[in-house]
Amino acid sequence: MANDVEHEKRALRAELRERRQLLSESQRQDASSAIARRLDDLVASVGARSISCFLSTSTEPDTREFVSAAVRRGIRVLLPVTRSDGLLDWAVATDDDEIAAGLFGLPEPTGEVLGPIAVNDVDLMIIPAAAVDRTGMRMGWGRGYFDKTIGSMERCPPVYAVIYDSEVLDVLPREVHDQPVTGVVTPTQTLLLSPTRR
């Protein structure tokens, strides 16, 4: 059974990855601006002064414009730094952040690294995803970093995944370790999906 779910997830991830690679540069730019506006609105509606966010790769919905603007507005933004033990460290984003390829080649900040519990103080988490279903179940890219982080938090703030519109699906295959998100932010909408996280 677990192998069937893993196989289904692998096939779905491959399809979603291919769809993202087919997007044109102008589609990506339009999505980037729209997502930055939606994330700004989300931060304001939550009243967040401290957030965590991820630095997008070239095929992910762009978060970099949003992160830069949030830092300039005085919002404390924690960026994830991957570790080989499956946990995430965090670094505070600055206006002049240098970015380097971290573990798995993902873009990560090079500044001072804080431990995994630094994220416990944020008012809002903005995380990547491959897809999210209408119940709030999130499917990531298979490494489990964000599932572990969310699952280990004593008091988890609202968690929103940033995805493209076509990645909001009716239902996703799920495993016992998969963690739901509060909602999603896409270029055209901010959806509240799972208002009671815990």
Protein Blocks (a to p, Z undefined) as FASTA:
>chain_A
ZZmmmmmmmmmmmmmmmmmmmpcfklmmmmmmmmmmmmmmmmmmnopabdcdddddfkbc
cfklmmmmmmmnopacddddddfkopacdddddfklccdddehhiacdfbdcddfklmmm
pcbdcdddfbdcfkopacdehnommmmmmmmpmbacdddddddfklpcfbdcddfklccd
fbdcdfkbccdfblplZZ
